[in-house]
Amino acid sequence: MAVRSGGSARKAAAAAAMTVMMVIAPMIAASEAQALGNNREVERHCGTNRVSSGFDADKKKFWAQTVKASGTCAGRLSAALELTSGFWTKRVYGSNKTVYASTKDKARSGLHWGCDDCNVTRS
């Protein structure tokens, strides 16, 4: 059995740790629930909403949309975008069926409310 010197053992351990981090870090980043384009259905106390966001390359705009999928909520839907600076765009209010918000400023996530009483959901 070969015996490594202390320096070689530390280098091997550091290399192993770096390899593990390189494997785990992308998985953590990919599961980020706040990423633009994390489109899905969201269950709320009075129904289900579809939340979606993305970038329209033709119009050079970031967008967020909330659509009522089902339920009894009659309240107005609203949406905004969180910019890469951390600021939020002005909240846009729509009908009780759909709302669409957009901005030319660089966004990192869509912000969605099922109605005025609902908590914000990011997409």
Secondary structure as UniProt FT lines:
FT   HELIX           6..30
FT   TURN            33..34
FT   TURN            36..37
FT   STRAND          40..44
FT   TURN            45..46
FT   STRAND          47..56
FT   TURN            57..60
FT   STRAND          61..71
FT   STRAND          78..83
FT   TURN            84..85
FT   STRAND          92..93
FT   STRAND          98..103
FT   STRAND          107..113
FT   TURN            116..117
FT   STRAND          121..122
//
